[in-house]
Amino acid sequence: MAGTDRTKKSQMTLPEGGPAIILVTPQLGENIGSSARAMLNCGLADLRLVRPREGWPNDYATKAASGADAVLNGARLYGSTRDAIADLNRVFATTARPRDLVKRVVGPRTAAAEMRAAVGRGERIGVLFGAERMGLHNDDVTLADTIVEVPLNPAFSSLNLAQAVLLVCYEWLQAGGVLAPRDGLMPTGVSRPATREEVVGFYEHLESELDACGFLKPPEKRPAMIRNIRNIFQRAGLTDQEVRTLRGIVTGLCHWRANGIKRRPDEY
Amino acid sequence: MAGTDRTKKSQMTLPEGGPAIILVTPQLGENIGSSARAMLNCGLADLRLVRPREGWPNDYATKAASGADAVLNGARLYGSTRDAIADLNRVFATTARPRDLVKRVVGPRTAAAEMRAAVGRGERIGVLFGAERMGLHNDDVTLADTIVEVPLNPAFSSLNLAQAVLLVCYEWLQAGGVLAPRDGLMPTGVSRPATREEVVGFYEHLESELDACGFLKPPEKRPAMIRNIRNIFQRAGLTDQEVRTLRGIVTGLCHWRANGIKRRPDEY
């Protein structure tokens, strides 16, 4: 999806204290780059790499990051998971398959709420992700406080590494309510929602023309027909511009009829 | 993340009537394959392609699908968006950048709830995704009832195509509550949570040894020390096996002390 607004670069404020994303022995540079992109999509920047298989830096990672260079360039390299999480107060471990470990399991949404709460208390937190093929080693999961398990299709639950990173980062961002979703918004651009006077004016214009051409017959059905027609347009939530457009359409159609072929609409 | 349980293949029931995922003029086979994988991760299978740039079928798609071949092989090809959505009753269009269109906008979570409701009423639904570089053309967005906008970092909101597909499919799956997340579960494997008798038996064992070695002094501090020590282990939510392990540790340490160097623990 295209859509980065480059004019907003200056407004870009990465939330302080968001979770560190720790990729343990990742195999493919592409996945590291895609993870960096997903992190920045969600306003996170603390990327840590434990012994990436293909070495570091990695051209495939840069290509897949698609501009999230700041995250890649800031990535820190570690020789062990232990070192990568040394400064953290709370660690989550992502797993797809159940582990033979007695450790609390949560979904990504609950994990995100808990991360927000922990950060609110001033804790430093991180999330461990394992290698593409096998996921995290149990030795690494053991170092975490909580397991994050994404509830997916049990017959096909193997998520791509960068997809797993995205889901965790996405839930983190949503849990913050920092960026209010525009849920239910009807953007009207340079227009504005039409006033009721404008809307009803259009209805009356349309109905007078429909009366003139004999469409609203028989008379006993006229009130119900008008209600049904008005309701169609009412549902559209018209803007002032759209009301003008519709009035133009009615005028245009009537003008065409007046100057051309004489057919009643119900003959169409 | 590794983790598909192949023994569950036979239990795999793709939800009927889930949204069709419609990729309009996708550029890269990899993204088509990754989208198919994300769909199957979330139990969706109806993939539709409008004029894929690199033709179809596509080897890169197969590689990136990582086993989601059933989705790829079932993908249907269309010459236009209009044809691809012809059988649908309700269409959502994903966009990253705001459009100059008067059309209701929702986030993916609200969209998923609305999709579930629509499917519950017997409607057939679909979600349009545009090409990697520019997203959907406004002509295609116009054909949709509702815009889905993912609230992301405004300075870097360009999601990879397959990442966008994943988020929509993930929210669809979560909205269904089909797969209860194991939120808050503490799996204990073949063990079981220890009984209070077992736990307190361990505490008393430990405390008797601590009394013997002179650790619980001075006497007026003993009750608080015991509370603090008990509380450490209480928080761990021990299993029966773990209680046995801890008792073995205490016995082992005491035995070592009894047979070896005579130091009091507070001298360490």
Boltz contact constraints between the chains, C-beta under 6 A:
constraints:
  - contact:
      token1: [A, 1]
      token2: [B, 96]
      max_distance: 6.0
  - contact:
      token1: [A, 1]
      token2: [B, 135]
      max_distance: 6.0
  - contact:
      token1: [A, 1]
      token2: [B, 159]
      max_distance: 6.0
  - contact:
      token1: [A, 1]
      token2: [B, 164]
      max_distance: 6.0
  - contact:
      token1: [A, 2]
      token2: [B, 133]
      max_distance: 6.0
  - contact:
      token1: [A, 2]
      token2: [B, 134]
      max_distance: 6.0
  - contact:
      token1: [A, 2]
      token2: [B, 135]
      max_distance: 6.0
  - contact:
      token1: [A, 2]
      token2: [B, 158]
      max_distance: 6.0
  - contact:
      token1: [A, 3]
      token2: [B, 96]
      max_distance: 6.0
  - contact:
      token1: [A, 3]
      token2: [B, 97]
      max_distance: 6.0
  - contact:
      token1: [A, 3]
      token2: [B, 157]
      max_distance: 6.0
  - contact:
      token1: [A, 3]
      token2: [B, 158]
      max_distance: 6.0
  - contact:
      token1: [A, 4]
      token2: [B, 156]
      max_distance: 6.0
  - contact:
      token1: [A, 4]
      token2: [B, 157]
      max_distance: 6.0
  - contact:
      token1: [A, 4]
      token2: [B, 158]
      max_distance: 6.0
  - contact:
      token1: [A, 8]
      token2: [B, 154]
      max_distance: 6.0
  - contact:
      token1: [A, 8]
      token2: [B, 155]
      max_distance: 6.0
  - contact:
      token1: [A, 9]
      token2: [B, 155]
      max_distance: 6.0
  - contact:
      token1: [A, 12]
      token2: [B, 155]
      max_distance: 6.0
  - contact:
      token1: [A, 40]
      token2: [B, 156]
      max_distance: 6.0
  - contact:
      token1: [A, 41]
      token2: [B, 152]
      max_distance: 6.0
  - contact:
      token1: [A, 41]
      token2: [B, 153]
      max_distance: 6.0
  - contact:
      token1: [A, 41]
      token2: [B, 156]
      max_distance: 6.0
  - contact:
      token1: [A, 41]
      token2: [B, 159]
      max_distance: 6.0
  - contact:
      token1: [A, 43]
      token2: [B, 153]
      max_distance: 6.0
  - contact:
      token1: [A, 96]
      token2: [B, 1]
      max_distance: 6.0
  - contact:
      token1: [A, 96]
      token2: [B, 3]
      max_distance: 6.0
  - contact:
      token1: [A, 97]
      token2: [B, 3]
      max_distance: 6.0
  - contact:
      token1: [A, 100]
      token2: [B, 189]
      max_distance: 6.0
  - contact:
      token1: [A, 102]
      token2: [B, 188]
      max_distance: 6.0
  - contact:
      token1: [A, 102]
      token2: [B, 239]
      max_distance: 6.0
  - contact:
      token1: [A, 104]
      token2: [B, 186]
      max_distance: 6.0
  - contact:
      token1: [A, 105]
      token2: [B, 182]
      max_distance: 6.0
  - contact:
      token1: [A, 105]
      token2: [B, 185]
      max_distance: 6.0
  - contact:
      token1: [A, 106]
      token2: [B, 183]
      max_distance: 6.0
  - contact:
      token1: [A, 107]
      token2: [B, 181]
      max_distance: 6.0
  - contact:
      token1: [A, 107]
      token2: [B, 183]
      max_distance: 6.0
  - contact:
      token1: [A, 110]
      token2: [B, 183]
      max_distance: 6.0
  - contact:
      token1: [A, 133]
      token2: [B, 2]
      max_distance: 6.0
  - contact:
      token1: [A, 134]
      token2: [B, 2]
      max_distance: 6.0
  - contact:
      token1: [A, 135]
      token2: [B, 1]
      max_distance: 6.0
  - contact:
      token1: [A, 135]
      token2: [B, 2]
      max_distance: 6.0
  - contact:
      token1: [A, 151]
      token2: [B, 179]
      max_distance: 6.0
  - contact:
      token1: [A, 151]
      token2: [B, 181]
      max_distance: 6.0
  - contact:
      token1: [A, 152]
      token2: [B, 41]
      max_distance: 6.0
  - contact:
      token1: [A, 153]
      token2: [B, 41]
      max_distance: 6.0
  - contact:
      token1: [A, 153]
      token2: [B, 43]
      max_distance: 6.0
  - contact:
      token1: [A, 154]
      token2: [B, 8]
      max_distance: 6.0
  - contact:
      token1: [A, 155]
      token2: [B, 8]
      max_distance: 6.0
  - contact:
      token1: [A, 155]
      token2: [B, 9]
      max_distance: 6.0
  - contact:
      token1: [A, 155]
      token2: [B, 12]
      max_distance: 6.0
  - contact:
      token1: [A, 156]
      token2: [B, 4]
      max_distance: 6.0
  - contact:
      token1: [A, 156]
      token2: [B, 40]
      max_distance: 6.0
  - contact:
      token1: [A, 156]
      token2: [B, 41]
      max_distance: 6.0
  - contact:
      token1: [A, 157]
      token2: [B, 3]
      max_distance: 6.0
  - contact:
      token1: [A, 157]
      token2: [B, 4]
      max_distance: 6.0
  - contact:
      token1: [A, 158]
      token2: [B, 2]
      max_distance: 6.0
  - contact:
      token1: [A, 158]
      token2: [B, 3]
      max_distance: 6.0
  - contact:
      token1: [A, 158]
      token2: [B, 4]
      max_distance: 6.0
  - contact:
      token1: [A, 159]
      token2: [B, 1]
      max_distance: 6.0
  - contact:
      token1: [A, 159]
      token2: [B, 41]
      max_distance: 6.0
  - contact:
      token1: [A, 163]
      token2: [B, 166]
      max_distance: 6.0
  - contact:
      token1: [A, 164]
      token2: [B, 1]
      max_distance: 6.0
  - contact:
      token1: [A, 166]
      token2: [B, 163]
      max_distance: 6.0
  - contact:
      token1: [A, 179]
      token2: [B, 151]
      max_distance: 6.0
  - contact:
      token1: [A, 181]
      token2: [B, 107]
      max_distance: 6.0
  - contact:
      token1: [A, 181]
      token2: [B, 151]
      max_distance: 6.0
  - contact:
      token1: [A, 182]
      token2: [B, 105]
      max_distance: 6.0
  - contact:
      token1: [A, 183]
      token2: [B, 106]
      max_distance: 6.0
  - contact:
      token1: [A, 183]
      token2: [B, 107]
      max_distance: 6.0
  - contact:
      token1: [A, 183]
      token2: [B, 110]
      max_distance: 6.0
  - contact:
      token1: [A, 185]
      token2: [B, 105]
      max_distance: 6.0
  - contact:
      token1: [A, 186]
      token2: [B, 104]
      max_distance: 6.0
  - contact:
      token1: [A, 188]
      token2: [B, 102]
      max_distance: 6.0
  - contact:
      token1: [A, 189]
      token2: [B, 100]
      max_distance: 6.0
  - contact:
      token1: [A, 239]
      token2: [B, 102]
      max_distance: 6.0
